[in-house]
Amino acid sequence: MSSAGGSSYQSFTSISYGAGGGGGAQPHVYQSSSSTQVGPNGLRETRQTEKDSRSGVQKIQIGHHIGERGHIIGKSKNVRTGDQEETQEYVNIEEEQAPEFNQEWMQQAGSSGSASRSRRPAAIMPSHPYDKPQHRHHHHHRHQPTDKDDQ
């Protein structure tokens, strides 16, 4: 099934100030965005970002999808503590199939003119989580800062 390409983008920003008249109070800023680019033959790239000044956490997920299959990579970092986490989600593929899937996605994206700017596979959540049940695998990797990372 072939479909025309398209894209969508959503963004949200919230700025709030704490009670009390102290001029030194920092505002709380929360930002999130999501975008989806759709190419022919079920090719899709999704991106989600989130930034929260209160918690210090910044997150990004980029997903590459072909039809019902997908590979999603997520990264988060706490700018206050230096803690980092990477997650990988496999939708209807096995972990060992990911390199072949990523190569297939890049080839199709390149031939359709909608190639990703990054050479690394990306990540995001499926557009329709209520569709058919999907086979998913999650892997989490954490990085704890070393003493030299501390300030």
DADASUL-V511364 format. One record per backbone hydrogen bond with DSSP energy under -0.5 kcal/mol. NH is the residue of the N-H (numbers start at 1). CO is the residue of the C=O. If there is no record, write none. Layout:
nh=[NH,NH]
co=[CO,CO]
//
This chain:
nh=[6,8,10,12,14,16,25,28,29,30,31,32,33,34,35,36,37,38,39,42,43,44,45,46,47,48,49,50,51,52,53,56,57,58,59,60,61,62,63,63,64,64,65,66,67,69,70,71,72,73,74,75,76,77,78,79,79,82,84,85,86,87,88,89,90,91,91,92,92,97,98,101,102,103,104,105,106,107,108,109,110,111,112,113,113,114,123,124,131,136,137,139,141,143,149,150,150]
co=[38,36,34,32,30,28,22,16,27,14,51,12,49,10,47,8,45,6,43,39,40,65,37,63,35,61,33,59,31,57,29,52,52,77,50,75,48,73,46,123,71,122,44,69,42,66,91,64,89,62,87,60,85,58,83,56,77,78,143,76,141,74,139,72,137,70,89,90,135,94,95,97,98,99,100,101,102,103,104,105,106,107,108,109,110,109,63,62,128,134,90,88,86,84,146,146,147]
//
